[in-house]
């Protein structure tokens, strides 16, 4: 036989997937032949495959999976001539191995002697669609696959076939959509069953390796896939492939974020020019339509937000930084400030809020809040605070404090009132102020100035309240007055823990130094787990207890744990705790007995005690108190459960044992703010002997546990008598003197009789913690009750100034003849000064306040306001006209200022 050559390209080239597919098909056909004609047939081990004599795979030995776990070995030989075919047949090979011959020659040219050794005694031709159908387990093909436009698909499917083969379809017909969806998934790095969507395509655009592989595909396949994806995915694919063709696909996501601002609804010459520059750079001057670009931008933003929320904040940040750079390169950097995902957009919103806050200081009024709330709402629309969540929280706290400054606040008239207000309002002020003091403002320097002014105004007002509380405390202590329902450190366990223990033995956790501010944050976190139900004695919220005097550990914690006014250390506390709970088992654990080994694991003794259902267990935790002893700043508003050693483990053990939790402290603390005053040196940070000076007060009485029953303590938080630390306690401010009280019960354990379950955590938030209702428009004929202090006066809003400024409408009403006449017919009417304060506070707020805020004006608990307002109404609602009353289901108090003026002030 004369040797011949063939022209390359007259027969198809075979790649490993083609060979494997043809090989499997031949073996199955041979098996069917044996089943029909007997086991001695179909045993040939040579596959003659008519294909181009080329093999681009690095290995000439293939291992082919046949019917499940069966594996066979095939040796591939490239045979461009008939002689080379004969030589390949003569080569020695393993007995179980098959030979695959790739040759361009036909059966007639090879002859019968060669065909006799081949499977099926034939030269098999490559029909790629047959191989595709077999690979997918289909009997027929969608007729559209045979059209000219989809001829590329068969070769692509064979080339992209996974190592384990394509998953079989469940229908006899292999549909066009099925093969294109699976092919696209394979080419773009997704699983075979995953649907390629806009987000996946954008993620693919960032993968240089996969983009490079796509570029190596044939032009026909690239164009076919792009066309199908543009149809199935839509505008995002259209834009991505345009960026790909222009060499800009790596910037797809950043450009999409930038496009969100470039193609927003705004118009203007500078924006139009920036768009032209963008379209020239990214699309060669011919860009997709604007609707496609907007859809693309929306998809890019959504992807970045998803990254941000799913542990890929770094990738989100890099994409956003690049987007800002793109806008700057397009000379449109100012547009970044309008973005809801870029850092520049957050900066701009924080700056606007800071400037708005500064504009209403130093003495904000309720009517000033609308603009501040609007700026905060705009800030809240930013969707990617990311690692700057603390800045956003600080902004919220600044606004909360502005609301508080704009709300009426009068000094407490009793110690009990001051304790309640510390737990329900002032402690929340401390919490927000601590966050504000530690706010990061490096990116927005003007925020630092605004926050500093808010902080100064808050401290000024708090100082007046602290002074008033200390004065009430000194008077009450000297008189040894009856505490009534006021909890004291020495009565707390008897009044709170003992009723709880009647239901189930509690775990009493004393967090040394925990303030009302700390407690409010910890309670939020504990309530959020939904493992516990918070309960208490009062229907309208939490209560606090009064620490021993001075408010230090040696006095107040010993008195708390022993149930009696005393002093001492841990051994005294253990003896007193056991005696207090005589008649039932009780164990008290301090720091040394809590844990063993690394990881804050509870000791076996603690776990065993909690596991004994009848034993009252007490635990003292020192994380907060120890942090205060350091000489660096502490953000007291940010304590979390996991920051307090052993607290997470104790809560878990108590939940498992179905024990109630009584979470308390022995005293609170004040923080160091860098402006401390040290008038004298003493042995304690916040109490001493000797006559009081500025910011100090002398307290005497049986609850003063220092020698002689008298002590000098500061009410001013700035005063200290020792070296600087992170914080201090021992003084007479409510932040130090008030012990927060939290009680939680697990499911299946009921609250003590007569107690209340707090169904929502928001019940405890003061009215100003959330946006206050917008004030009603003031009556046109009614003058403002007071003028706003001039900015250059430098005066901060204080309690005494508020009282002076409010001496207007309320004072006129209670001085009127009609009011005096009304009072004659009202038994137990509220005092004139309270009615005047209520009128002025409501008038200042535009006629409407939350019930809690109105209650604070007159020093009443919110739950008693219905009866209180009924008495006030009998004074003011002349002839049945509704001048004052509750609205919104008892949540608001409303005053008709115009009608009040007509009734009482008109001649």
Secondary structure as GFF3:
##gff-version 3
##sequence-region A 1 907
A	DSSP	alpha_helix	16	37	.	.	.	ID=ss1
A	DSSP	beta_strand	46	50	.	.	.	ID=ss2
A	DSSP	beta_strand	61	66	.	.	.	ID=ss3
A	DSSP	beta_strand	70	78	.	.	.	ID=ss4
A	DSSP	alpha_helix	82	90	.	.	.	ID=ss5
A	DSSP	beta_strand	98	103	.	.	.	ID=ss6
A	DSSP	alpha_helix	107	110	.	.	.	ID=ss7
A	DSSP	alpha_helix	112	115	.	.	.	ID=ss8
A	DSSP	three_ten_helix	119	121	.	.	.	ID=ss9
A	DSSP	beta_strand	123	125	.	.	.	ID=ss10
A	DSSP	alpha_helix	128	136	.	.	.	ID=ss11
A	DSSP	beta_strand	140	141	.	.	.	ID=ss12
A	DSSP	three_ten_helix	143	146	.	.	.	ID=ss13
A	DSSP	three_ten_helix	148	150	.	.	.	ID=ss14
A	DSSP	alpha_helix	152	160	.	.	.	ID=ss15
A	DSSP	beta_strand	173	174	.	.	.	ID=ss16
A	DSSP	alpha_helix	176	187	.	.	.	ID=ss17
A	DSSP	alpha_helix	198	205	.	.	.	ID=ss18
A	DSSP	alpha_helix	208	215	.	.	.	ID=ss19
A	DSSP	alpha_helix	219	232	.	.	.	ID=ss20
A	DSSP	alpha_helix	235	245	.	.	.	ID=ss21
A	DSSP	three_ten_helix	249	251	.	.	.	ID=ss22
A	DSSP	alpha_helix	252	262	.	.	.	ID=ss23
A	DSSP	alpha_helix	269	283	.	.	.	ID=ss24
A	DSSP	alpha_helix	290	309	.	.	.	ID=ss25
A	DSSP	alpha_helix	313	329	.	.	.	ID=ss26
A	DSSP	three_ten_helix	333	338	.	.	.	ID=ss27
A	DSSP	alpha_helix	343	360	.	.	.	ID=ss28
A	DSSP	three_ten_helix	366	368	.	.	.	ID=ss29
A	DSSP	alpha_helix	369	380	.	.	.	ID=ss30
A	DSSP	three_ten_helix	386	388	.	.	.	ID=ss31
A	DSSP	alpha_helix	389	406	.	.	.	ID=ss32
A	DSSP	alpha_helix	415	421	.	.	.	ID=ss33
A	DSSP	pi_helix	422	426	.	.	.	ID=ss34
A	DSSP	alpha_helix	427	437	.	.	.	ID=ss35
A	DSSP	alpha_helix	445	479	.	.	.	ID=ss36
A	DSSP	beta_strand	487	488	.	.	.	ID=ss37
A	DSSP	alpha_helix	492	492	.	.	.	ID=ss38
A	DSSP	pi_helix	493	497	.	.	.	ID=ss39
A	DSSP	alpha_helix	498	501	.	.	.	ID=ss40
A	DSSP	beta_strand	507	511	.	.	.	ID=ss41
A	DSSP	alpha_helix	516	528	.	.	.	ID=ss42
A	DSSP	beta_strand	532	536	.	.	.	ID=ss43
A	DSSP	beta_strand	544	546	.	.	.	ID=ss44
A	DSSP	pi_helix	553	557	.	.	.	ID=ss45
A	DSSP	alpha_helix	558	562	.	.	.	ID=ss46
A	DSSP	alpha_helix	570	580	.	.	.	ID=ss47
A	DSSP	beta_strand	586	589	.	.	.	ID=ss48
A	DSSP	three_ten_helix	591	593	.	.	.	ID=ss49
A	DSSP	alpha_helix	604	611	.	.	.	ID=ss50
A	DSSP	beta_strand	616	621	.	.	.	ID=ss51
A	DSSP	alpha_helix	623	628	.	.	.	ID=ss52
A	DSSP	three_ten_helix	636	638	.	.	.	ID=ss53
A	DSSP	three_ten_helix	641	643	.	.	.	ID=ss54
A	DSSP	alpha_helix	647	657	.	.	.	ID=ss55
A	DSSP	beta_strand	661	664	.	.	.	ID=ss56
A	DSSP	beta_strand	670	671	.	.	.	ID=ss57
A	DSSP	beta_strand	687	688	.	.	.	ID=ss58
A	DSSP	beta_strand	696	700	.	.	.	ID=ss59
A	DSSP	three_ten_helix	707	709	.	.	.	ID=ss60
A	DSSP	beta_strand	710	714	.	.	.	ID=ss61
A	DSSP	beta_strand	727	728	.	.	.	ID=ss62
A	DSSP	alpha_helix	734	737	.	.	.	ID=ss63
A	DSSP	beta_strand	738	746	.	.	.	ID=ss64
A	DSSP	beta_strand	756	757	.	.	.	ID=ss65
A	DSSP	three_ten_helix	761	764	.	.	.	ID=ss66
A	DSSP	three_ten_helix	767	769	.	.	.	ID=ss67
A	DSSP	three_ten_helix	791	793	.	.	.	ID=ss68
A	DSSP	alpha_helix	799	805	.	.	.	ID=ss69
A	DSSP	alpha_helix	809	814	.	.	.	ID=ss70
A	DSSP	alpha_helix	817	823	.	.	.	ID=ss71
A	DSSP	alpha_helix	832	844	.	.	.	ID=ss72
A	DSSP	beta_strand	848	850	.	.	.	ID=ss73
A	DSSP	alpha_helix	851	858	.	.	.	ID=ss74
A	DSSP	three_ten_helix	862	864	.	.	.	ID=ss75
A	DSSP	alpha_helix	865	876	.	.	.	ID=ss76
A	DSSP	three_ten_helix	878	880	.	.	.	ID=ss77
A	DSSP	beta_strand	884	887	.	.	.	ID=ss78
A	DSSP	three_ten_helix	888	890	.	.	.	ID=ss79
A	DSSP	beta_strand	892	895	.	.	.	ID=ss80
A	DSSP	alpha_helix	897	904	.	.	.	ID=ss81
###
